[in-house]
Amino acid sequence: MVSRLLPSVIVAQFCRSILKGIEDHMSGRNANPVPEKDGLRPNSGRKQLKQRMKSAVGAVLRGVIPALLSVASFAAGEPANGTNIFAPASTPAKMVTNLSVFVLVITGIIFVVVFTLLAYSIIKFRGRAVDDGREPAQVYGSTQIELAWTIIPVLIVVVLYLATARVIHAIQDAPEPMDAVQVTAIGHQYWWEFRYPKLGIVTANELHIPVSDPANPNPTFLTLFSADTDHSFWVPELAGKTDLIPNHPNRMWMDPHRTGIFVGQCAQYCGVQHAKMLLRVSVDSPEDFAAWVHGQQQSAVQDASVEAGRRVFESTACINCHAVAGTNANGRFGPDLTHLMSRATIASGAAPNTPEKLRLWIQDPNKIKPGSLMPAMQLSDADMDALVSYMETLR
Amino acid sequence: MSSNAITVPGLQIDEKPWVDILHEWVTTVDHKRLGVLYIGYALLFLVVGGIEAIVIRIQLMFPHNDFVSPQVFNRMFTMHGTTMIFFVAMPILFGFANYLVPLMIGARDMAFPRLNAFSFWLSALGGLLLYFSLVGANGLYGAGNAPDVGWWAYAPLTARAFSPGHSSDYWTLSLLSSGFGSIGTAINIIATILCMRCPGMKLSRMPLLVWLNLVMSGMVLITITPLSAAQIMLLVDRYLGGHFFDAQAGGSAVLWMHFFWIFGHPEVYVLIIPCFAFMSEIIPVFSRKPIFGYPVMVAATVCIGFVSMSVWAHHMFTVGMNSYANSFFTITTMAVGVPTGIKIFNWLGTMWGGKIQFKTPMLFSIGFLFQFLIAGLTGIMMACAPFDWQLGSSYFVVAHFHYVIVGGILFALFAAFYYWYPKITGRMMSETLGKWHFWLFLIAFHLTFDLMHIPGLLGMPRRIYTYEPGRGWGTLNLLVSIGAFIQAIAILLFVANLIISYFKGDKAGNDPWDAWTLEWATNSPPPAYNFASIPVVASRRPLWDLKHPEDPDSRYE
């Protein structure tokens, strides 16, 4: 069934990406209509044609590359799930993608030209079976040719550099608006801490940010720290990666244009469990974001029915590392658990947040994430039941 | 020694007990034997590093695979990288330089034969120290038994807080030791080239291989020094309470990155320039034409040597440098592409109008040209800092540098093996096995490393021991692994060819390729003294002059 559907899915995806590329381009051009007074500008017809051809090439390439990638991932039998660098959903990622396509086109042209020359000379000048036995003409070089293949690459480099420098400046030196959402992200060995200093929120592993309307941007600015080794924040569809380095604060920003869950992971080797230091960014509508903020600002729910579990939590080593706001648990080595149940995953995305996985995680973290710094708690069954019930109330 | 040096070495070996032979090899100061020792030692580590690569690829075949634990996987990629760079690529290239440079400049040995032996054994000690960590690194901590900090060992992962036990110490000491060996050899190569050339061999008449090894050696002197300094600083941090890289106490993790990459990037050119050297000797001979634009080739190499010293921080685009630094390292990195492109064009010019003979060395050289072109273009993509914010530390980078190291350096090395094996052993390598080796390796190489770019574009970071299903990485990784296994088979074919041809290969004679440089003027294998009488040269291709007295090169230079 699936295999029969697959080809049509691939073709559909392919066409959709190409069409989308063309569509994007058309709408971009319509915003800047070319004056129609042909009589006044004798060259405008040719210029227009040139421009149209250029934009057609751009549109096809802009469509073809993501399309090829989606074909590749479909051919791989798995749907791509939101980490494709050619499917940007935020301004910095889009700027990078546009520049990337430009660089790909230039390098692609160089590749085709040099490949053709090499292939041609190898085929054309191959030694023949029937040979006169004489050496070919001994040529030692040519100054003109050397000059040509020095100057042309220099010009290409200048063009590429200018295009690149613009984007570097536009992304890195973007001013931070007064009302931007501020987040402090702190990398820990194998999990992420997120603090919202203006909103008084502390959470872990799942970042919530508001969607940003391109016409009226509401970007999020991140300040990046590390508590131990180097890490790197990488959610490919939202922005390029930026490292989190101890003693070296960094900054990055993003302004997602659509709501949804965006995934990524730590991209700088940070130790044993580098692989399972996953990232989830939930881009919320303004209303959802406000509701989430309100929920996170509350103290932990106090539920008398799970008093036993709370006692287990507060009388064992849990509180050395974990905090629950409004109680005497204020450890800082592990994720804040005040609103644990508001998160979809545990162990920095390594497992879904279900009672069974939570129990397994507390009992023996190595079963889910070998090398995690959380110790196995070795609790009795009764204590474990109570503890998990308590955790379940931390909404 | 001098009395029996006249006899043919092959016969001489057969008559002696093995202890004497071993003693001769261990105590030798002959540049040819040291060259062979370097190459043999590197081939041994090539197999070890290859096995590590296979373990990595088995683990990554499927999402959530548990063939090895994360700890073992991290040690595997650390050891694979360190081994392949420091104990395969470096020594094998030094081996060829050792063997070929004196022969090509008409000298009887290196300038400092004892330093040569000392350098080799220091490098060998480095490799042994690295692998001794498997036994000795545990310490009192039960802390694991091989380095697991990645081959660039970013601080603060190497601090004692994060790397207890002695595994990082073995890594540090092994690099220090082999680094000192490399510096010794570089000094030796420079001194040999500057002082030992035969009469008539002006700098402008040296074969390109010699020129390029001169540039490479100069770069080794400049780049290994900061690496060694950084290793000593790291040891000070770990044992004497220093705070160079210890971020908790105010040190700088970024400082280590600068130290490492100001070594690390020129190192790529240290490895690729000798491979350019092989290309510049092999392509002309099999195209039956002199190298196109000799002075430009020399200038381009020197230019690469200088410019490549100013590109290191393109490994650090994601570290958070300001926009001016990122722009600077973008332009320098792109600029290095210009002289590199000039080289490719000159090889193209060399083939143009020639009569190309598709012997195995030439096949590998042609493979090199195409693959190095692609590796260079993906390099331009990553030189573009914003593009690198997406591509850096992803599988795209892994694919890119394997394209350089396997598609470029290893292909050039295979070409060099097939080309100079007759000189070193006196026997030809099998062309049939060679062609099987070439085609199998070529197909497997492209299966592995072409596809490996795509998971990077789809967001797969490097150095992860496993990955989540459902991101479109699974099948691609499976195919990449299959390619890696086929590459391993092709390498076995190559090793088999090396061994079989040593015993059964056709006799090579002095000059099997009808070549033009001085090493082909002496016996195969060359006697201990290289040349019975020191040659005198009048052009860049002394053997061409000899074979074509009616039309010698010396008339045009």
Interface residues (C-beta under 8 A of the other chain):
Chain A: L69 A72 S73 F74 A75 A76 G77 E78 P79 A80 N81 T83 N84 I85 F86 A93 M95 V96 L99 S100 V103 L104 T107 I110 F111 V114 F115 L117 L118 S121 I122 F125 R126 G127 R128 D131 E135 P136 A137 Q138 V139 Y140 G141 S142 I145 E146 W149 T150 P153 V154 V157 L160 Y161 T164 A165 V167 I168 H169 I171 Q172 D173 L224 D228 T229 D230 S232 W234 P236 A239 G240 K241 T242 D243 I245 P246 N247 H248 N250 R251 V263 G264 Q265 C266 A267 Q268 Y269 C270 G271 V272 Q273 H274 A275 K276 L278 P370 G371
Chain B: S69 P70 Q71 N74 D148 G150 Y154 P156 L157 F162 A247 Q248 G250 G251 S252 A253 V254 S287 R288 K289 P290 F292 G293 Y294 P295 V296 T318 V319 G320 N322 S323 N326 S327 T330 I331 M334 A335 G337 V338 G341 I342 I344 F345 N346 L348 G349 M351 W352 G353 G354 K355 I356 Q357 F358 I366 L369 F370 L373 I374 L377 T378 I380 M381 C384 A385 P386 F387 D388 W389 Q390 L391 G392 S393 S394 I454 L457 L458 G459 M460 P461 R462 R463 I464 Y465 T466 Y467 E468 P469 G470 R471 G472 W473 G474 T475 L476 H548 D551 D553 Y556
